């Protein structure tokens, strides 16, 4: 029985047969958007949990950053930290071509809030920049200063937006309880503004709260939250007739329809991660596949987030011992990573190499883990180098 260290592009979990260390690259992203705005890249290795919190290396950032970043990335896939923002295959997603914005400001129709370049707005932007640099304590101080100014100016829109940023900052810092409190206060403020409970701004915040409960092990509360969000978005998608339009080949969706569809894909994605934490692998696979289908329509077949979800599906197939099928999804992810010149290519090669090892295809395992090692060495990524080297040692043991 092998005991592997598996990084993870997007998801991992525990499997009784394997223990893996995974780098979370894409579990949950910044609350304003990566399925709405990828802010950071993965840097930290997550503690080995039997394969349930990660498997191969996730393409994202630390677990908390994943939550926030993914909000940003499902909606606007280009510029997610890879070297090339364009799809070099020549494919231009009709949905992307329509153009769209994301996050709380978009849902509320307040996109012009940050359009001015006065000192107050620049203070908010400095706080966001500190968050991007992972200077969370500094970001909190700056955002609180901006919050005080917004209260003094009686600018409730700015107060609400800064509250959302403070919630995101606490989440990224790992202070889930504080983040939970801020998000609940944010919901109360939105309700006072006349925002309905089924408004998409509310859905976005509810997804974050459900994820927090999931990460805290409060699975019952998390289940209620996710199911509520899924029901709301599914009804909205059906009401707008989005999937019917796409089935008929009508790709010219409005910005509202695109945002709604992306939010639906995102909640399915996060619910899949929640089910993964509960070790309900088959159900997690179903929701992740549904999320992948939406992501391909929103971001195109060669988008960064599509690559991440393909790796997630490969991970879940591996966890259910469907190694052959997992290999197909990892290969597709590698193809996209090569097209967009992704920094995550070394991780993907490692993941497929480990999957090859479990399939007992030792020659392919050696080829892929060697590719991972060479790219990691070039990038001076000692973590992946060591993991790939460990994989190669196991291959050598099997061949000797």
N, C-alpha and C positions, 0 to 999 in steps of 0.2 A: 504494500500500500504506500503510495507516494504522499508526501506532505509538501505541497507546493506553496510558493508565495506568488500569488496572482495579482497583478495590479489591476485596475479597472477603469475603463473609460467612462463608465457611467453607472454602474450599479454593481454590487456584488453581494454575495450573500453567503450564507454558510451552508456548507454541505458536509455531511458527516465524513465523507471520504477525504476531503481536502481542506487544508488550512492555508489561506492566502493573505498576503498583505496587499492592499490595493491602494492606489492613489486615486482619490476621487476627483474625477475631472468634470463631471457634469450632473450631479444629482439634483441640485436645486440651485437656482440662481437668484440673483438680486431681485428683490421684490419689485422693482419697477420694470422689470422686463427681461430676460434673455430670450426664452421662447420669446423674451422682450429685450437684452443688451450686454452680453458677456463682459464683465468688468475685469475679472482676474483669471489667471491660469492656475492649474493645479500645481501645488508645490509640496504639500504635506502628505506623508503616507499615513493612511488610517491604520489604527490598531488592527491586528489580525483578528478577524471574527470568523469563524468558520466560514465559509464563503458567503455569508449573507450580507454583508455590507459592501462588499466589493468582490470583484472576481478577477478579471483581468484588470488592468489599470483603468480607472474611469477617466474620461476625458473631461476634466473640468477643473475644479480647484478643491480646496478642502471641502468636507461635507457641507458645512454651512454655506460656503460660497456657492456651492452647486445650486442650492435652493434658489438663491437670489439670482445668480447668473442665468439660470435656465428660464426664468421669467423673461429675461431680456432676449434670450436667443431664439426661442421658438418663433418669435414674430419677425425678427430681422436677423437673418442668418449670416449676412456678410460681415466681415470684419470681426470675427470672433476670436482673434488671436492667432490665426493661421497666417502664413506668409502671403497668400494670394486670396484676395477677397472675391474674385470673380470666378465664375464657372468656366474653365478653359475649354470645356467640351463644346462650347458654342450654344449650350442650352440656356435660354432665358425664360425663367418661370413667368407665365402670364400673370400669376398672382403677385409676384414680386414686382413685375413691371408696373402694376397698378399703383404701387407705392403705398406704404402705410406706416403709421407710428404706433407706439405701444406704451403700456404702463398706465399708471393711475391718472396722469394728466390727460392722456388720450381718452380714456374711458369717460372722464368727467367733462371732456370738451374744454379743458383749460390749457391747451398746448401753448398759448401765448404768455403764460405766467412767467416763463424764464426768457422771454424774447428781449426784454430790456437789459441794458448793460450798466445799470446803476449799482452803487456800492452794496446795496442790500442783496440784489440778485447775485452779484459776484461773491458775496459771503456764502450763499447757498452752494454755488458752484465749487468754491474752495472746500467746503465740507464734503461734497461728492468726490472731489479729487482725492481727498485724504482717505475716503473709504476705498477708492480704487487702489490706493497704495497700501492698504491694510493698516493705516494709522488710525485705528478705530477710536482710541481715547481722544486724540486730537480732533477727529471728525465730530465726536459728540460735543466737545466744547464749542466748536465753531457753529454747529447746527443749533445748539441751545442759544447762542448769541443771536443767531438769525431768528429763532423762534421768539425771543424777547422783543426784537424789533418788529416782527410781524404782528405780535399782540398789541404793541404800542400803536401801530399804524391801523389797527382794527382790520387787518387783511386776513380774513378767515380762510380764503383759498390758500394763501401761503402757509398759514398755520397747519392746515390739513396736509399739505404736501410735505412740510418739514417733519410732521409727525410720522408720515410714511417712511421718510428717510431715516429718522431715528429708530424706527422699528427694524428697518433693514440693517442698520449699523449694529444694533444689539444682537440681531440674529447672526450676522457675520462674525461678531466677536465671540459668539458662543453663549451669550447670556439669553437663553431661550425664555426664561421666566419674564425678564424685563421686556423682551420683544413681544411676548404674548400680551402683557399689560398694555403696551403702547398700541398694538393692533386693535385691542378691544376698545380703547379710548378713541381710536381713529374711527371705528365703526359708529360709535355714539355720535361723534361730531358730524359724520356724513348723514346719519339719520336726522340730525337737527337741521341739516341743510336741505332736507326733503328728498334725499336719495333713497330710493326704494330698496328693500332687502334683496331683491333679485337683480339689482343693477350690476353690471359687469365689474364695476369698481369694487363692489361688495364681494363678488365672487372671487376676484383676485386676492383680496385680503383674507377671505375665508379659506382659500387654498393654502395660504401661508400658515394660518392658524392650525389647519388640519395637519400640515407637515410638522409643525412644532409639537403637537400632541403625539404624532407618530414617533418623532425622535425622542420624546420623553417617555415613551412606552405606554401612553394613554390611548391604547388602540381603539377602545370603544368610542371615545369622543372623536378620534380621528376618522373612524369609519362613518360616523354620522355626518361629519363635516364634508368629507369627500363625496359621499353619496348625494348630499344636498347640492353640492356644486355641479356634479355630473348631471343630475336631474334638470337643474336650471338651464345649463348650457345645451343639453340635448334637446330640450323643448325649444330653446331659442333657435338652434340650428334647423330644426324641423320647421319652425314657423317661418324662417327666412328662406327655406327651401334650398339651402346651400348645396347639400349633397345631390339633390335632384338636378340642380343646375350643372354641377360638375359632371354628373353621369351623362348629361346631354351634350357635354363638350362646351358648355358656356363658362369660359374661364374669366370673363370680365366681371369679377366681383367688386363690390364697392369696398371702401376702406373699412366700413362698419362690419360688413360680412366677413372680411378677411380677419379682422381682429377677433371677432366672435368665434370663428372657426379655429383660429390659433389658440384662443383661450380654452376651447373645448379639448383640443389636442394636448394642451399643457396639463389640464386637470387629469386626463387619462394617464399621462406620463407620470405625474406625481403619485397618483393612486397606485400605479404599478410599482413604484418605489416603496410605497407603504406596504403593499402586499408582500414585497420582497423581504422587508424587515420582519414580517410575520411568518416568513418562510413558506408562504403560499405560492410556490413557484409557478404552477400551471396557470393560476389566475393572473399572476403578475405578467406572465408571458402574453396572455390574451390582451390585456389592456395596453401593454407596451407595443404590441403589433398594431393595435388600433391607432395608437398615438403616432407610430411610424407612418402609417398610411396618410394621416392628415399632414404630417410634417413634410412628406414628399410633395404633397399638393401645394402647401404653403411656401416651402423653401426650395423646391425643386429636387431632382434626384441626386444632385451632387452638392447639396448644401452641407455646411458644417454640422448642423444639428441632425441632419439625416444620417451622417456618418456616426455620430454619437449614439443615436437610437439603434442603428444597425448593430453596433457593438453591444449595446444593452440586450438586444434580442439574442445575439450570439451567446452572451453570458448566461441568460436564462435557459437557453437550450442546453448549454453545457451543464447547468445545475440540475436539469431534468434528464441528464445522461443521453441527450440527443446530440452526440458529438459530431456526427456527420452533417446534420443540418446546421449546427452551430458554425461549422467550418465555412459553409456557404455565406453566412451573414458576415463573418469576420473578413472573408475575401472581398465582399462588396464594400465593406468599410475601408479596407486597405486601398481598394481601387479609387475611392473618393479622396482619401487622404493623399494619394499620389497626385491626383488631378489638381487639388487645391494646395498642394505642397504643405500639408498640415504638420505642425510640430508634434502631433500625436502619432505619427507613423511608427515610431519606435515602440510605442505602447501596443499598438495594434499588432505589430509583428510578434511581440512577446505573447500577447493573448492567444493568437492563432497557433503559435509554437507550443504553448502549454496545452491547448486543446488537441493538437497533433499528438503530443506526448500521451495524453489520456486515451487517444484512439489507438495508441501503440504504433503510430506511423512515425517511427524514430528518424527516418531520413528527412522527412518534411519538418519535423520538430527541430532538427539540427539546423536546417536551412533557414527557417524563420527566426529562431532564437539568435542565430548568428547575425542575421540582418538587423535584428533589434539591437544587438550588442554593438555592431559597427556604427549604427546611426547614433546610439546613445553616447558612444565614445567621442564621436565627432561633435556632439552637442555638449560634451562634458557633463552628462547626466549620470552621476555615479550610482544613483538608486537603480535606474533601469539597467545599467551595466551589470551591477551585481546580481540582479534578478535574472537577467538573460544568461549570465555566466553560470548561475545555479542550475538553470534549465539545461544548459549544455552539458554540465557535469552529470545530470541525471540521464541524459541521452547516452552519454558515454558509458555509464554503468550498465545500461540495458543492452548496449551493443557489444560489450566486452564478454 
